[in-house]
Amino acid sequence: MQRVLRALRANGGFFFILPGLVVYLGFIAWPIIATFYNGFFIWDGISPDREFTGLDHYVRLLTKDRAFRLSIRNNVYWAIITVVVLSICGFLFAWLLNQRIRMRNAYRAAFFLPVTASLVVIGYTWEFIYQPEVGMLNHSLRRFGLEELTRVWLADPDVTIFAIILVSLWASLGFWVVVFLAALQAVPQDLYDCAAVDGATGFRQMWHVAVPLTMGTTRALWILGLIRSINAFALVFLLSRGGPYHASEVIAYQIYDLAFRTNHTGYASALSILLLLISAIVTVIQLLLMRGRRVQL
Amino acid sequence: MGFRLKLSRKSVLTHAVLIFVSFIMIFPWLIALSTGLKAPGESALNRGLIPWEIALGNFPEAWRIANVPLLAFNSFVVTAASVVMILFLASLAAYGFARLNFFLKEPFYLLFLAGLMLQAAAIMVPLYQVNVAFGLLDTYYALVGPYIALGLPFAILILRGFFEGLPEEIEDAALIDGASRFTIYWRIMLPLTRPALATVAIFTGLGTWNDFLLPMLMTSKPGLRTMPLGLILFELEGSIGFVLHEYRFALIIMMTLPIVIVFLLLQRQFMSGLTAGAIKG
């Protein structure tokens, strides 16, 4: 009986994954390989003839391209600010929401609404807030007598990238809060009670009980936050188009600009491969750091 | 009686912080709402939140300029087709990974999982080139194909975990009766997977509905515009070469409100789905 069942259970299942695999390989894996190949050519993306240039694109990217260096810098800002601010704020707000308080669902909905909206909607709304003359931000600053703090938020080389990152924080805070909240709700109440018996109150319960026990979720959020920061595109496209003078450009925007506006498809292909490599390296490092470090309940 | 009204100093502080942050989170939406309700041109003069008069005429005007029924139809077709195909292909593959054995099973699984780190923005050049190669530009397929491929990794991850959590004994009776593996998957396992399918549908559906990058790159025909792309191109559609802020925000309200309502109705399912996804992911 057992043997019959085992034999029936073990039959080949390759045909079950085949349809998905075909779509996945056709639309993602194969094109990425083709892009890797295209990265070795000077090519405008349309014409049949193209010139082999070997590793020149990569050499130029890593040694000469000023816009690429600015992009990397901006992506690093984006990643660090995202992970630090959203880890701390996301966890703290989730901690507050995890107490028995009234209006909890209303607060949670307020945090989470931007996560459900299209970035196009978010981008236009914030562009309107940031407008130098009629925008609500400068208007409010003037009204509170903070005239010297007003900026041309989306066209100031020192400020623009941070103004965009701020929008990104606003848009993703709700996601982090809700995920942290779920992780906190999975921590058994007894552990807090034990800590309370040992004399730990509020902050120390959070630091010594809640933080270590939610570390698995925290690390998963870090990976996700880093991947999204490295691949940030939409808000830069919507708010500043990378300007002024590349000051707020990020890698994905540079790829868009090169491939679809100036037709440097070969160069953009090399840059795409570099971006994928960076994503892969960050993911692998994070996964290695995670290995065996998770606190088990 | 007085028990409910009693607030400790700690909970006053908690509420103060949460109200302040909620205010920051809500305020941009209030600006969008108030601008969409102002009379055309008013926002340049009236910077306050309260419109001088409620100009409901903005909505039919924006509806007409942007051709909202067409945008909604296209977004619906693309999203529905992508979600249905992702659910079908991913559940099929997830069942194979969870219950069946075949050569190189785990390497294939890893190949799919590697896709979790792919974002459309990083591979826009490959996605565009593959659509050129297949001759799909300016068709629904140019959007649906990449959306399916990009959605599969997350869906397979969630669904494999869910299938593995179901007891194997459920299938034994059917196996002894000679049911094929596909029949078991389709008739017995798939109906049991509904909660996980709902999670996947909500997340991939939301992402597809809101995306503007692929429609922007892959389509140029006005007849294929989706909602987010319609909003981006709205600028160019007015009779004087640009449209007024008030019309744009009226369109934004019309785009956002349905999603907000659906979200508020499905809030519980949304949150539990998110939790399952995030913790397993």
Boltz contact constraints between the chains, C-beta under 6 A:
constraints:
  - contact:
      token1: [A, 5]
      token2: [B, 172]
      max_distance: 6.0
  - contact:
      token1: [A, 8]
      token2: [B, 175]
      max_distance: 6.0
  - contact:
      token1: [A, 10]
      token2: [B, 101]
      max_distance: 6.0
  - contact:
      token1: [A, 12]
      token2: [B, 102]
      max_distance: 6.0
  - contact:
      token1: [A, 13]
      token2: [B, 96]
      max_distance: 6.0
  - contact:
      token1: [A, 13]
      token2: [B, 100]
      max_distance: 6.0
  - contact:
      token1: [A, 13]
      token2: [B, 102]
      max_distance: 6.0
  - contact:
      token1: [A, 14]
      token2: [B, 102]
      max_distance: 6.0
  - contact:
      token1: [A, 16]
      token2: [B, 92]
      max_distance: 6.0
  - contact:
      token1: [A, 16]
      token2: [B, 95]
      max_distance: 6.0
  - contact:
      token1: [A, 16]
      token2: [B, 96]
      max_distance: 6.0
  - contact:
      token1: [A, 17]
      token2: [B, 93]
      max_distance: 6.0
  - contact:
      token1: [A, 17]
      token2: [B, 96]
      max_distance: 6.0
  - contact:
      token1: [A, 19]
      token2: [B, 89]
      max_distance: 6.0
  - contact:
      token1: [A, 20]
      token2: [B, 89]
      max_distance: 6.0
  - contact:
      token1: [A, 20]
      token2: [B, 93]
      max_distance: 6.0
  - contact:
      token1: [A, 20]
      token2: [B, 152]
      max_distance: 6.0
  - contact:
      token1: [A, 23]
      token2: [B, 148]
      max_distance: 6.0
  - contact:
      token1: [A, 23]
      token2: [B, 149]
      max_distance: 6.0
  - contact:
      token1: [A, 24]
      token2: [B, 149]
      max_distance: 6.0
  - contact:
      token1: [A, 24]
      token2: [B, 152]
      max_distance: 6.0
  - contact:
      token1: [A, 27]
      token2: [B, 130]
      max_distance: 6.0
  - contact:
      token1: [A, 27]
      token2: [B, 145]
      max_distance: 6.0
  - contact:
      token1: [A, 27]
      token2: [B, 146]
      max_distance: 6.0
  - contact:
      token1: [A, 27]
      token2: [B, 149]
      max_distance: 6.0
  - contact:
      token1: [A, 28]
      token2: [B, 149]
      max_distance: 6.0
  - contact:
      token1: [A, 31]
      token2: [B, 126]
      max_distance: 6.0
  - contact:
      token1: [A, 31]
      token2: [B, 129]
      max_distance: 6.0
  - contact:
      token1: [A, 31]
      token2: [B, 130]
      max_distance: 6.0
  - contact:
      token1: [A, 32]
      token2: [B, 126]
      max_distance: 6.0
  - contact:
      token1: [A, 35]
      token2: [B, 125]
      max_distance: 6.0
  - contact:
      token1: [A, 35]
      token2: [B, 126]
      max_distance: 6.0
  - contact:
      token1: [A, 96]
      token2: [B, 14]
      max_distance: 6.0
  - contact:
      token1: [A, 96]
      token2: [B, 18]
      max_distance: 6.0
  - contact:
      token1: [A, 107]
      token2: [B, 18]
      max_distance: 6.0
  - contact:
      token1: [A, 107]
      token2: [B, 22]
      max_distance: 6.0
  - contact:
      token1: [A, 110]
      token2: [B, 22]
      max_distance: 6.0
  - contact:
      token1: [A, 110]
      token2: [B, 25]
      max_distance: 6.0
  - contact:
      token1: [A, 110]
      token2: [B, 26]
      max_distance: 6.0
  - contact:
      token1: [A, 111]
      token2: [B, 25]
      max_distance: 6.0
  - contact:
      token1: [A, 116]
      token2: [B, 259]
      max_distance: 6.0
  - contact:
      token1: [A, 116]
      token2: [B, 263]
      max_distance: 6.0
  - contact:
      token1: [A, 117]
      token2: [B, 256]
      max_distance: 6.0
  - contact:
      token1: [A, 118]
      token2: [B, 210]
      max_distance: 6.0
  - contact:
      token1: [A, 118]
      token2: [B, 228]
      max_distance: 6.0
  - contact:
      token1: [A, 120]
      token2: [B, 212]
      max_distance: 6.0
  - contact:
      token1: [A, 120]
      token2: [B, 228]
      max_distance: 6.0
  - contact:
      token1: [A, 120]
      token2: [B, 231]
      max_distance: 6.0
  - contact:
      token1: [A, 120]
      token2: [B, 232]
      max_distance: 6.0
  - contact:
      token1: [A, 121]
      token2: [B, 252]
      max_distance: 6.0
  - contact:
      token1: [A, 121]
      token2: [B, 256]
      max_distance: 6.0
  - contact:
      token1: [A, 125]
      token2: [B, 28]
      max_distance: 6.0
  - contact:
      token1: [A, 125]
      token2: [B, 32]
      max_distance: 6.0
  - contact:
      token1: [A, 134]
      token2: [B, 44]
      max_distance: 6.0
  - contact:
      token1: [A, 136]
      token2: [B, 31]
      max_distance: 6.0
  - contact:
      token1: [A, 139]
      token2: [B, 47]
      max_distance: 6.0
  - contact:
      token1: [A, 178]
      token2: [B, 274]
      max_distance: 6.0
  - contact:
      token1: [A, 179]
      token2: [B, 278]
      max_distance: 6.0
  - contact:
      token1: [A, 182]
      token2: [B, 275]
      max_distance: 6.0
  - contact:
      token1: [A, 217]
      token2: [B, 279]
      max_distance: 6.0
  - contact:
      token1: [A, 220]
      token2: [B, 281]
      max_distance: 6.0
  - contact:
      token1: [A, 227]
      token2: [B, 117]
      max_distance: 6.0
  - contact:
      token1: [A, 231]
      token2: [B, 119]
      max_distance: 6.0
  - contact:
      token1: [A, 231]
      token2: [B, 121]
      max_distance: 6.0
  - contact:
      token1: [A, 231]
      token2: [B, 122]
      max_distance: 6.0
  - contact:
      token1: [A, 233]
      token2: [B, 121]
      max_distance: 6.0
  - contact:
      token1: [A, 252]
      token2: [B, 121]
      max_distance: 6.0
  - contact:
      token1: [A, 259]
      token2: [B, 125]
      max_distance: 6.0
  - contact:
      token1: [A, 268]
      token2: [B, 125]
      max_distance: 6.0
  - contact:
      token1: [A, 269]
      token2: [B, 125]
      max_distance: 6.0
  - contact:
      token1: [A, 272]
      token2: [B, 125]
      max_distance: 6.0
  - contact:
      token1: [A, 275]
      token2: [B, 122]
      max_distance: 6.0
  - contact:
      token1: [A, 276]
      token2: [B, 122]
      max_distance: 6.0
  - contact:
      token1: [A, 279]
      token2: [B, 117]
      max_distance: 6.0
  - contact:
      token1: [A, 283]
      token2: [B, 117]
      max_distance: 6.0
